[in-house]
Amino acid sequence: MPQRARYCDIDRDGQVKRNDIEAILAARGTPATPDDSRDADGDGLITVNDARICVLACTKPECAP
């Protein structure tokens, strides 16, 4: 799995899909913990940019842009 996908796979099932993106969006504006899988850009805050990064890592067609 690509490094980015490791951060975007919120439910740790080996795939990045719509529910992972939705989990990131639901946490927008909250601080990230160290190694937080929702913080794809590593800036310490969960933002819409993390979701955008993770859409590019999607392994399922339904979350392609």
CHARMM internal coordinates of N, CA and C (Angstrom, degrees):
IC EDIT
DIST 1 N 1 CA 1.4544
DIST 1 CA 1 C 1.5299
ANGL 1 N 1 CA 1 C 108.22
DIST 1 C 2 N 1.3194
ANGL 1 CA 1 C 2 N 118.25
DIHE 1 N 1 CA 1 C 2 N 133.45
DIST 2 N 2 CA 1.4666
ANGL 1 C 2 N 2 CA 119.97
DIHE 1 CA 1 C 2 N 2 CA 178.23
DIST 2 CA 2 C 1.5245
ANGL 2 N 2 CA 2 C 111.36
DIHE 1 C 2 N 2 CA 2 C -59.92
DIST 2 C 3 N 1.3263
ANGL 2 CA 2 C 3 N 116.04
DIHE 2 N 2 CA 2 C 3 N 153.28
DIST 3 N 3 CA 1.4648
ANGL 2 C 3 N 3 CA 121.50
DIHE 2 CA 2 C 3 N 3 CA -179.12
DIST 3 CA 3 C 1.5244
ANGL 3 N 3 CA 3 C 111.69
DIHE 2 C 3 N 3 CA 3 C -53.19
DIST 3 C 4 N 1.3134
ANGL 3 CA 3 C 4 N 117.95
DIHE 3 N 3 CA 3 C 4 N -46.17
DIST 4 N 4 CA 1.4656
ANGL 3 C 4 N 4 CA 121.36
DIHE 3 CA 3 C 4 N 4 CA -179.33
DIST 4 CA 4 C 1.5293
ANGL 4 N 4 CA 4 C 110.45
DIHE 3 C 4 N 4 CA 4 C -59.41
DIST 4 C 5 N 1.3120
ANGL 4 CA 4 C 5 N 117.20
DIHE 4 N 4 CA 4 C 5 N -40.98
DIST 5 N 5 CA 1.4578
ANGL 4 C 5 N 5 CA 120.77
DIHE 4 CA 4 C 5 N 5 CA -179.14
DIST 5 CA 5 C 1.5249
ANGL 5 N 5 CA 5 C 111.22
DIHE 4 C 5 N 5 CA 5 C -63.45
DIST 5 C 6 N 1.3247
ANGL 5 CA 5 C 6 N 117.35
DIHE 5 N 5 CA 5 C 6 N -32.98
DIST 6 N 6 CA 1.4657
ANGL 5 C 6 N 6 CA 120.34
DIHE 5 CA 5 C 6 N 6 CA 177.81
DIST 6 CA 6 C 1.5213
ANGL 6 N 6 CA 6 C 110.23
DIHE 5 C 6 N 6 CA 6 C -58.89
DIST 6 C 7 N 1.3153
ANGL 6 CA 6 C 7 N 116.44
DIHE 6 N 6 CA 6 C 7 N -38.62
DIST 7 N 7 CA 1.4582
ANGL 6 C 7 N 7 CA 120.50
DIHE 6 CA 6 C 7 N 7 CA 179.19
DIST 7 CA 7 C 1.5185
ANGL 7 N 7 CA 7 C 112.30
DIHE 6 C 7 N 7 CA 7 C -77.27
DIST 7 C 8 N 1.2772
ANGL 7 CA 7 C 8 N 118.58
DIHE 7 N 7 CA 7 C 8 N -25.90
DIST 8 N 8 CA 1.4607
ANGL 7 C 8 N 8 CA 121.67
DIHE 7 CA 7 C 8 N 8 CA -175.10
DIST 8 CA 8 C 1.5265
ANGL 8 N 8 CA 8 C 113.55
DIHE 7 C 8 N 8 CA 8 C -92.05
DIST 8 C 9 N 1.3021
ANGL 8 CA 8 C 9 N 117.74
DIHE 8 N 8 CA 8 C 9 N -12.44
DIST 9 N 9 CA 1.4624
ANGL 8 C 9 N 9 CA 122.02
DIHE 8 CA 8 C 9 N 9 CA -178.57
DIST 9 CA 9 C 1.5269
ANGL 9 N 9 CA 9 C 109.24
DIHE 8 C 9 N 9 CA 9 C -84.88
DIST 9 C 10 N 1.3110
ANGL 9 CA 9 C 10 N 116.12
DIHE 9 N 9 CA 9 C 10 N 81.48
DIST 10 N 10 CA 1.4544
ANGL 9 C 10 N 10 CA 122.41
DIHE 9 CA 9 C 10 N 10 CA -172.24
DIST 10 CA 10 C 1.5260
ANGL 10 N 10 CA 10 C 112.15
DIHE 9 C 10 N 10 CA 10 C -64.11
DIST 10 C 11 N 1.3134
ANGL 10 CA 10 C 11 N 117.56
DIHE 10 N 10 CA 10 C 11 N -42.00
DIST 11 N 11 CA 1.4699
ANGL 10 C 11 N 11 CA 120.35
DIHE 10 CA 10 C 11 N 11 CA -177.94
DIST 11 CA 11 C 1.5312
ANGL 11 N 11 CA 11 C 113.17
DIHE 10 C 11 N 11 CA 11 C -88.69
DIST 11 C 12 N 1.3252
ANGL 11 CA 11 C 12 N 116.37
DIHE 11 N 11 CA 11 C 12 N 3.89
DIST 12 N 12 CA 1.4790
ANGL 11 C 12 N 12 CA 123.16
DIHE 11 CA 11 C 12 N 12 CA 174.19
DIST 12 CA 12 C 1.5347
ANGL 12 N 12 CA 12 C 113.52
DIHE 11 C 12 N 12 CA 12 C 55.68
DIST 12 C 13 N 1.3334
ANGL 12 CA 12 C 13 N 115.87
DIHE 12 N 12 CA 12 C 13 N 40.38
DIST 13 N 13 CA 1.4652
ANGL 12 C 13 N 13 CA 118.75
DIHE 12 CA 12 C 13 N 13 CA 178.44
DIST 13 CA 13 C 1.5280
ANGL 13 N 13 CA 13 C 112.43
DIHE 12 C 13 N 13 CA 13 C -101.69
DIST 13 C 14 N 1.3293
ANGL 13 CA 13 C 14 N 116.26
DIHE 13 N 13 CA 13 C 14 N 7.30
DIST 14 N 14 CA 1.4599
ANGL 13 C 14 N 14 CA 120.16
DIHE 13 CA 13 C 14 N 14 CA 177.36
DIST 14 CA 14 C 1.5138
ANGL 14 N 14 CA 14 C 114.59
DIHE 13 C 14 N 14 CA 14 C 88.11
DIST 14 C 15 N 1.3417
ANGL 14 CA 14 C 15 N 117.21
DIHE 14 N 14 CA 14 C 15 N 2.93
DIST 15 N 15 CA 1.4590
ANGL 14 C 15 N 15 CA 121.84
DIHE 14 CA 14 C 15 N 15 CA -179.98
DIST 15 CA 15 C 1.5205
ANGL 15 N 15 CA 15 C 109.65
DIHE 14 C 15 N 15 CA 15 C -135.65
DIST 15 C 16 N 1.3166
ANGL 15 CA 15 C 16 N 115.37
DIHE 15 N 15 CA 15 C 16 N 145.55
DIST 16 N 16 CA 1.4652
ANGL 15 C 16 N 16 CA 120.59
DIHE 15 CA 15 C 16 N 16 CA 173.39
DIST 16 CA 16 C 1.5193
ANGL 16 N 16 CA 16 C 106.66
DIHE 15 C 16 N 16 CA 16 C -104.13
DIST 16 C 17 N 1.3227
ANGL 16 CA 16 C 17 N 114.96
DIHE 16 N 16 CA 16 C 17 N 120.41
DIST 17 N 17 CA 1.4592
ANGL 16 C 17 N 17 CA 119.85
DIHE 16 CA 16 C 17 N 17 CA -175.69
DIST 17 CA 17 C 1.5193
ANGL 17 N 17 CA 17 C 110.46
DIHE 16 C 17 N 17 CA 17 C -143.61
DIST 17 C 18 N 1.3168
ANGL 17 CA 17 C 18 N 115.56
DIHE 17 N 17 CA 17 C 18 N -176.42
DIST 18 N 18 CA 1.4652
ANGL 17 C 18 N 18 CA 121.25
DIHE 17 CA 17 C 18 N 18 CA -173.04
DIST 18 CA 18 C 1.5278
ANGL 18 N 18 CA 18 C 112.94
DIHE 17 C 18 N 18 CA 18 C -54.03
DIST 18 C 19 N 1.3218
ANGL 18 CA 18 C 19 N 119.19
DIHE 18 N 18 CA 18 C 19 N -42.96
DIST 19 N 19 CA 1.4659
ANGL 18 C 19 N 19 CA 118.77
DIHE 18 CA 18 C 19 N 19 CA -177.41
DIST 19 CA 19 C 1.5316
ANGL 19 N 19 CA 19 C 111.58
DIHE 18 C 19 N 19 CA 19 C -65.66
DIST 19 C 20 N 1.3287
ANGL 19 CA 19 C 20 N 118.56
DIHE 19 N 19 CA 19 C 20 N -28.78
DIST 20 N 20 CA 1.4591
ANGL 19 C 20 N 20 CA 120.81
DIHE 19 CA 19 C 20 N 20 CA 174.66
DIST 20 CA 20 C 1.5279
ANGL 20 N 20 CA 20 C 110.54
DIHE 19 C 20 N 20 CA 20 C -67.01
DIST 20 C 21 N 1.3263
ANGL 20 CA 20 C 21 N 116.63
DIHE 20 N 20 CA 20 C 21 N -43.12
DIST 21 N 21 CA 1.4618
ANGL 20 C 21 N 21 CA 121.30
DIHE 20 CA 20 C 21 N 21 CA 178.72
DIST 21 CA 21 C 1.5350
ANGL 21 N 21 CA 21 C 109.62
DIHE 20 C 21 N 21 CA 21 C -64.49
DIST 21 C 22 N 1.3232
ANGL 21 CA 21 C 22 N 116.98
DIHE 21 N 21 CA 21 C 22 N -42.10
DIST 22 N 22 CA 1.4648
ANGL 21 C 22 N 22 CA 120.48
DIHE 21 CA 21 C 22 N 22 CA 178.84
DIST 22 CA 22 C 1.5249
ANGL 22 N 22 CA 22 C 111.58
DIHE 21 C 22 N 22 CA 22 C -63.25
DIST 22 C 23 N 1.3232
ANGL 22 CA 22 C 23 N 117.79
DIHE 22 N 22 CA 22 C 23 N -36.11
DIST 23 N 23 CA 1.4701
ANGL 22 C 23 N 23 CA 120.93
DIHE 22 CA 22 C 23 N 23 CA 177.79
DIST 23 CA 23 C 1.5262
ANGL 23 N 23 CA 23 C 110.79
DIHE 22 C 23 N 23 CA 23 C -65.51
DIST 23 C 24 N 1.3170
ANGL 23 CA 23 C 24 N 116.54
DIHE 23 N 23 CA 23 C 24 N -37.36
DIST 24 N 24 CA 1.4699
ANGL 23 C 24 N 24 CA 120.13
DIHE 23 CA 23 C 24 N 24 CA 176.96
DIST 24 CA 24 C 1.5236
ANGL 24 N 24 CA 24 C 109.69
DIHE 23 C 24 N 24 CA 24 C -66.28
DIST 24 C 25 N 1.3162
ANGL 24 CA 24 C 25 N 117.17
DIHE 24 N 24 CA 24 C 25 N -46.87
DIST 25 N 25 CA 1.4582
ANGL 24 C 25 N 25 CA 120.88
DIHE 24 CA 24 C 25 N 25 CA -179.37
DIST 25 CA 25 C 1.5316
ANGL 25 N 25 CA 25 C 111.51
DIHE 24 C 25 N 25 CA 25 C -63.07
DIST 25 C 26 N 1.3150
ANGL 25 CA 25 C 26 N 117.83
DIHE 25 N 25 CA 25 C 26 N -35.00
DIST 26 N 26 CA 1.4653
ANGL 25 C 26 N 26 CA 121.14
DIHE 25 CA 25 C 26 N 26 CA 179.16
DIST 26 CA 26 C 1.5258
ANGL 26 N 26 CA 26 C 111.94
DIHE 25 C 26 N 26 CA 26 C -66.41
DIST 26 C 27 N 1.3194
ANGL 26 CA 26 C 27 N 116.58
DIHE 26 N 26 CA 26 C 27 N -23.60
DIST 27 N 27 CA 1.4744
ANGL 26 C 27 N 27 CA 120.97
DIHE 26 CA 26 C 27 N 27 CA -178.02
DIST 27 CA 27 C 1.5246
ANGL 27 N 27 CA 27 C 112.65
DIHE 26 C 27 N 27 CA 27 C -98.53
DIST 27 C 28 N 1.3316
ANGL 27 CA 27 C 28 N 118.31
DIHE 27 N 27 CA 27 C 28 N 7.31
DIST 28 N 28 CA 1.4677
ANGL 27 C 28 N 28 CA 120.78
DIHE 27 CA 27 C 28 N 28 CA -178.72
DIST 28 CA 28 C 1.5153
ANGL 28 N 28 CA 28 C 111.80
DIHE 27 C 28 N 28 CA 28 C -50.22
DIST 28 C 29 N 1.3301
ANGL 28 CA 28 C 29 N 114.23
DIHE 28 N 28 CA 28 C 29 N 137.89
DIST 29 N 29 CA 1.4526
ANGL 28 C 29 N 29 CA 120.53
DIHE 28 CA 28 C 29 N 29 CA 176.26
DIST 29 CA 29 C 1.5180
ANGL 29 N 29 CA 29 C 114.82
DIHE 28 C 29 N 29 CA 29 C 85.78
DIST 29 C 30 N 1.3169
ANGL 29 CA 29 C 30 N 117.26
DIHE 29 N 29 CA 29 C 30 N -1.06
DIST 30 N 30 CA 1.4619
ANGL 29 C 30 N 30 CA 119.60
DIHE 29 CA 29 C 30 N 30 CA 179.07
DIST 30 CA 30 C 1.5229
ANGL 30 N 30 CA 30 C 110.51
DIHE 29 C 30 N 30 CA 30 C -98.82
DIST 30 C 31 N 1.3320
ANGL 30 CA 30 C 31 N 116.91
DIHE 30 N 30 CA 30 C 31 N 150.25
DIST 31 N 31 CA 1.4597
ANGL 30 C 31 N 31 CA 119.77
DIHE 30 CA 30 C 31 N 31 CA 177.77
DIST 31 CA 31 C 1.5303
ANGL 31 N 31 CA 31 C 110.43
DIHE 30 C 31 N 31 CA 31 C -68.40
DIST 31 C 32 N 1.2958
ANGL 31 CA 31 C 32 N 115.69
DIHE 31 N 31 CA 31 C 32 N 146.14
DIST 32 N 32 CA 1.4635
ANGL 31 C 32 N 32 CA 121.48
DIHE 31 CA 31 C 32 N 32 CA 177.08
DIST 32 CA 32 C 1.5240
ANGL 32 N 32 CA 32 C 109.44
DIHE 31 C 32 N 32 CA 32 C -92.79
DIST 32 C 33 N 1.3048
ANGL 32 CA 32 C 33 N 115.55
DIHE 32 N 32 CA 32 C 33 N 145.15
DIST 33 N 33 CA 1.4565
ANGL 32 C 33 N 33 CA 120.66
DIHE 32 CA 32 C 33 N 33 CA 173.57
DIST 33 CA 33 C 1.5290
ANGL 33 N 33 CA 33 C 108.25
DIHE 32 C 33 N 33 CA 33 C -86.45
DIST 33 C 34 N 1.3212
ANGL 33 CA 33 C 34 N 118.80
DIHE 33 N 33 CA 33 C 34 N 163.55
DIST 34 N 34 CA 1.4645
ANGL 33 C 34 N 34 CA 119.30
DIHE 33 CA 33 C 34 N 34 CA 176.65
DIST 34 CA 34 C 1.5359
ANGL 34 N 34 CA 34 C 110.17
DIHE 33 C 34 N 34 CA 34 C -56.44
DIST 34 C 35 N 1.3068
ANGL 34 CA 34 C 35 N 116.71
DIHE 34 N 34 CA 34 C 35 N 136.28
DIST 35 N 35 CA 1.4732
ANGL 34 C 35 N 35 CA 123.52
DIHE 34 CA 34 C 35 N 35 CA -178.47
DIST 35 CA 35 C 1.5293
ANGL 35 N 35 CA 35 C 113.17
DIHE 34 C 35 N 35 CA 35 C 61.05
DIST 35 C 36 N 1.3244
ANGL 35 CA 35 C 36 N 117.37
DIHE 35 N 35 CA 35 C 36 N 27.55
DIST 36 N 36 CA 1.4644
ANGL 35 C 36 N 36 CA 121.65
DIHE 35 CA 35 C 36 N 36 CA 177.68
DIST 36 CA 36 C 1.5193
ANGL 36 N 36 CA 36 C 108.78
DIHE 35 C 36 N 36 CA 36 C -68.93
DIST 36 C 37 N 1.3349
ANGL 36 CA 36 C 37 N 117.17
DIHE 36 N 36 CA 36 C 37 N 121.74
DIST 37 N 37 CA 1.4646
ANGL 36 C 37 N 37 CA 121.30
DIHE 36 CA 36 C 37 N 37 CA -177.02
DIST 37 CA 37 C 1.5235
ANGL 37 N 37 CA 37 C 112.75
DIHE 36 C 37 N 37 CA 37 C -67.08
DIST 37 C 38 N 1.3207
ANGL 37 CA 37 C 38 N 117.93
DIHE 37 N 37 CA 37 C 38 N -14.14
DIST 38 N 38 CA 1.4668
ANGL 37 C 38 N 38 CA 121.00
DIHE 37 CA 37 C 38 N 38 CA 178.47
DIST 38 CA 38 C 1.5265
ANGL 38 N 38 CA 38 C 112.54
DIHE 37 C 38 N 38 CA 38 C -84.19
DIST 38 C 39 N 1.3225
ANGL 38 CA 38 C 39 N 118.05
DIHE 38 N 38 CA 38 C 39 N -16.03
DIST 39 N 39 CA 1.4693
ANGL 38 C 39 N 39 CA 123.24
DIHE 38 CA 38 C 39 N 39 CA -176.68
DIST 39 CA 39 C 1.5280
ANGL 39 N 39 CA 39 C 110.39
DIHE 38 C 39 N 39 CA 39 C -95.76
DIST 39 C 40 N 1.3135
ANGL 39 CA 39 C 40 N 116.39
DIHE 39 N 39 CA 39 C 40 N 73.54
DIST 40 N 40 CA 1.4649
ANGL 39 C 40 N 40 CA 121.47
DIHE 39 CA 39 C 40 N 40 CA -174.06
DIST 40 CA 40 C 1.5254
ANGL 40 N 40 CA 40 C 113.44
DIHE 39 C 40 N 40 CA 40 C -64.45
DIST 40 C 41 N 1.3338
ANGL 40 CA 40 C 41 N 117.59
DIHE 40 N 40 CA 40 C 41 N -30.17
DIST 41 N 41 CA 1.4636
ANGL 40 C 41 N 41 CA 119.10
DIHE 40 CA 40 C 41 N 41 CA -179.09
DIST 41 CA 41 C 1.5270
ANGL 41 N 41 CA 41 C 112.87
DIHE 40 C 41 N 41 CA 41 C -93.42
DIST 41 C 42 N 1.3371
ANGL 41 CA 41 C 42 N 116.78
DIHE 41 N 41 CA 41 C 42 N -4.06
DIST 42 N 42 CA 1.4537
ANGL 41 C 42 N 42 CA 121.14
DIHE 41 CA 41 C 42 N 42 CA 173.63
DIST 42 CA 42 C 1.5167
ANGL 42 N 42 CA 42 C 115.38
DIHE 41 C 42 N 42 CA 42 C 68.87
DIST 42 C 43 N 1.3370
ANGL 42 CA 42 C 43 N 118.05
DIHE 42 N 42 CA 42 C 43 N 24.26
DIST 43 N 43 CA 1.4701
ANGL 42 C 43 N 43 CA 119.63
DIHE 42 CA 42 C 43 N 43 CA -178.07
DIST 43 CA 43 C 1.5267
ANGL 43 N 43 CA 43 C 113.65
DIHE 42 C 43 N 43 CA 43 C -90.66
DIST 43 C 44 N 1.3317
ANGL 43 CA 43 C 44 N 117.57
DIHE 43 N 43 CA 43 C 44 N 1.74
DIST 44 N 44 CA 1.4557
ANGL 43 C 44 N 44 CA 120.94
DIHE 43 CA 43 C 44 N 44 CA 176.84
DIST 44 CA 44 C 1.5114
ANGL 44 N 44 CA 44 C 115.22
DIHE 43 C 44 N 44 CA 44 C 88.25
DIST 44 C 45 N 1.3183
ANGL 44 CA 44 C 45 N 117.66
DIHE 44 N 44 CA 44 C 45 N 1.70
DIST 45 N 45 CA 1.4634
ANGL 44 C 45 N 45 CA 122.45
DIHE 44 CA 44 C 45 N 45 CA -179.63
DIST 45 CA 45 C 1.5237
ANGL 45 N 45 CA 45 C 108.59
DIHE 44 C 45 N 45 CA 45 C -138.04
DIST 45 C 46 N 1.3228
ANGL 45 CA 45 C 46 N 116.75
DIHE 45 N 45 CA 45 C 46 N 138.76
DIST 46 N 46 CA 1.4665
ANGL 45 C 46 N 46 CA 121.03
DIHE 45 CA 45 C 46 N 46 CA 177.31
DIST 46 CA 46 C 1.5282
ANGL 46 N 46 CA 46 C 107.34
DIHE 45 C 46 N 46 CA 46 C -82.80
DIST 46 C 47 N 1.3317
ANGL 46 CA 46 C 47 N 116.70
DIHE 46 N 46 CA 46 C 47 N 120.39
DIST 47 N 47 CA 1.4645
ANGL 46 C 47 N 47 CA 121.56
DIHE 46 CA 46 C 47 N 47 CA -176.71
DIST 47 CA 47 C 1.5202
ANGL 47 N 47 CA 47 C 110.85
DIHE 46 C 47 N 47 CA 47 C -135.52
DIST 47 C 48 N 1.3274
ANGL 47 CA 47 C 48 N 115.25
DIHE 47 N 47 CA 47 C 48 N 173.19
DIST 48 N 48 CA 1.4555
ANGL 47 C 48 N 48 CA 120.52
DIHE 47 CA 47 C 48 N 48 CA 176.12
DIST 48 CA 48 C 1.5304
ANGL 48 N 48 CA 48 C 110.63
DIHE 47 C 48 N 48 CA 48 C -62.25
DIST 48 C 49 N 1.3214
ANGL 48 CA 48 C 49 N 117.47
DIHE 48 N 48 CA 48 C 49 N -27.29
DIST 49 N 49 CA 1.4711
ANGL 48 C 49 N 49 CA 119.70
DIHE 48 CA 48 C 49 N 49 CA 177.72
DIST 49 CA 49 C 1.5246
ANGL 49 N 49 CA 49 C 111.71
DIHE 48 C 49 N 49 CA 49 C -63.95
DIST 49 C 50 N 1.3252
ANGL 49 CA 49 C 50 N 117.25
DIHE 49 N 49 CA 49 C 50 N -33.76
DIST 50 N 50 CA 1.4661
ANGL 49 C 50 N 50 CA 120.11
DIHE 49 CA 49 C 50 N 50 CA 175.83
DIST 50 CA 50 C 1.5201
ANGL 50 N 50 CA 50 C 110.18
DIHE 49 C 50 N 50 CA 50 C -63.07
DIST 50 C 51 N 1.3215
ANGL 50 CA 50 C 51 N 116.55
DIHE 50 N 50 CA 50 C 51 N -42.63
DIST 51 N 51 CA 1.4662
ANGL 50 C 51 N 51 CA 120.18
DIHE 50 CA 50 C 51 N 51 CA 177.95
DIST 51 CA 51 C 1.5249
ANGL 51 N 51 CA 51 C 110.68
DIHE 50 C 51 N 51 CA 51 C -63.81
DIST 51 C 52 N 1.3164
ANGL 51 CA 51 C 52 N 117.52
DIHE 51 N 51 CA 51 C 52 N -40.91
DIST 52 N 52 CA 1.4727
ANGL 51 C 52 N 52 CA 120.71
DIHE 51 CA 51 C 52 N 52 CA 179.04
DIST 52 CA 52 C 1.5180
ANGL 52 N 52 CA 52 C 111.20
DIHE 51 C 52 N 52 CA 52 C -62.11
DIST 52 C 53 N 1.3183
ANGL 52 CA 52 C 53 N 116.32
DIHE 52 N 52 CA 52 C 53 N -42.62
DIST 53 N 53 CA 1.4699
ANGL 52 C 53 N 53 CA 120.53
DIHE 52 CA 52 C 53 N 53 CA 177.68
DIST 53 CA 53 C 1.5251
ANGL 53 N 53 CA 53 C 109.90
DIHE 52 C 53 N 53 CA 53 C -61.19
DIST 53 C 54 N 1.3205
ANGL 53 CA 53 C 54 N 116.24
DIHE 53 N 53 CA 53 C 54 N -43.12
DIST 54 N 54 CA 1.4569
ANGL 53 C 54 N 54 CA 120.22
DIHE 53 CA 53 C 54 N 54 CA -176.34
DIST 54 CA 54 C 1.5229
ANGL 54 N 54 CA 54 C 112.95
DIHE 53 C 54 N 54 CA 54 C -71.23
DIST 54 C 55 N 1.3267
ANGL 54 CA 54 C 55 N 117.86
DIHE 54 N 54 CA 54 C 55 N -29.01
DIST 55 N 55 CA 1.4657
ANGL 54 C 55 N 55 CA 119.60
DIHE 54 CA 54 C 55 N 55 CA 175.07
DIST 55 CA 55 C 1.5312
ANGL 55 N 55 CA 55 C 109.41
DIHE 54 C 55 N 55 CA 55 C -58.68
DIST 55 C 56 N 1.3049
ANGL 55 CA 55 C 56 N 116.83
DIHE 55 N 55 CA 55 C 56 N -36.78
DIST 56 N 56 CA 1.4733
ANGL 55 C 56 N 56 CA 120.38
DIHE 55 CA 55 C 56 N 56 CA 178.90
DIST 56 CA 56 C 1.5224
ANGL 56 N 56 CA 56 C 112.25
DIHE 55 C 56 N 56 CA 56 C -68.58
DIST 56 C 57 N 1.3308
ANGL 56 CA 56 C 57 N 116.99
DIHE 56 N 56 CA 56 C 57 N -20.45
DIST 57 N 57 CA 1.4601
ANGL 56 C 57 N 57 CA 121.63
DIHE 56 CA 56 C 57 N 57 CA 179.94
DIST 57 CA 57 C 1.5293
ANGL 57 N 57 CA 57 C 112.01
DIHE 56 C 57 N 57 CA 57 C -96.10
DIST 57 C 58 N 1.3352
ANGL 57 CA 57 C 58 N 118.05
DIHE 57 N 57 CA 57 C 58 N 1.19
DIST 58 N 58 CA 1.4580
ANGL 57 C 58 N 58 CA 121.28
DIHE 57 CA 57 C 58 N 58 CA -177.42
DIST 58 CA 58 C 1.5285
ANGL 58 N 58 CA 58 C 111.89
DIHE 57 C 58 N 58 CA 58 C -54.52
DIST 58 C 59 N 1.3126
ANGL 58 CA 58 C 59 N 114.73
DIHE 58 N 58 CA 58 C 59 N 138.23
DIST 59 N 59 CA 1.4514
ANGL 58 C 59 N 59 CA 121.04
DIHE 58 CA 58 C 59 N 59 CA 176.75
DIST 59 CA 59 C 1.5233
ANGL 59 N 59 CA 59 C 111.25
DIHE 58 C 59 N 59 CA 59 C -105.78
DIST 59 C 60 N 1.3064
ANGL 59 CA 59 C 60 N 116.96
DIHE 59 N 59 CA 59 C 60 N -5.44
DIST 60 N 60 CA 1.4608
ANGL 59 C 60 N 60 CA 122.17
DIHE 59 CA 59 C 60 N 60 CA 178.70
DIST 60 CA 60 C 1.5298
ANGL 60 N 60 CA 60 C 109.36
DIHE 59 C 60 N 60 CA 60 C -113.83
DIST 60 C 61 N 1.3173
ANGL 60 CA 60 C 61 N 117.94
DIHE 60 N 60 CA 60 C 61 N 136.93
DIST 61 N 61 CA 1.4635
ANGL 60 C 61 N 61 CA 121.36
DIHE 60 CA 60 C 61 N 61 CA -177.08
DIST 61 CA 61 C 1.5254
ANGL 61 N 61 CA 61 C 115.28
DIHE 60 C 61 N 61 CA 61 C -57.86
DIST 61 C 62 N 1.3291
ANGL 61 CA 61 C 62 N 118.63
DIHE 61 N 61 CA 61 C 62 N -30.75
DIST 62 N 62 CA 1.4603
ANGL 61 C 62 N 62 CA 119.04
DIHE 61 CA 61 C 62 N 62 CA -174.61
DIST 62 CA 62 C 1.5224
ANGL 62 N 62 CA 62 C 113.64
DIHE 61 C 62 N 62 CA 62 C -68.88
DIST 62 C 63 N 1.3160
ANGL 62 CA 62 C 63 N 119.92
DIHE 62 N 62 CA 62 C 63 N -11.08
DIST 63 N 63 CA 1.4594
ANGL 62 C 63 N 63 CA 117.33
DIHE 62 CA 62 C 63 N 63 CA 177.06
DIST 63 CA 63 C 1.5201
ANGL 63 N 63 CA 63 C 111.48
DIHE 62 C 63 N 63 CA 63 C -111.54
DIST 63 C 64 N 1.3078
ANGL 63 CA 63 C 64 N 116.94
DIHE 63 N 63 CA 63 C 64 N 15.73
DIST 64 N 64 CA 1.4639
ANGL 63 C 64 N 64 CA 119.74
DIHE 63 CA 63 C 64 N 64 CA 172.70
DIST 64 CA 64 C 1.5217
ANGL 64 N 64 CA 64 C 108.65
DIHE 63 C 64 N 64 CA 64 C -69.05
DIST 64 C 65 N 1.3266
ANGL 64 CA 64 C 65 N 117.61
DIHE 64 N 64 CA 64 C 65 N 144.66
DIST 65 N 65 CA 1.4705
ANGL 64 C 65 N 65 CA 119.49
DIHE 64 CA 64 C 65 N 65 CA -178.81
DIST 65 CA 65 C 1.5268
ANGL 65 N 65 CA 65 C 112.51
DIHE 64 C 65 N 65 CA 65 C -63.73
END
COOR INIT
IC SEED 1 N 1 CA 1 C
IC BUILD
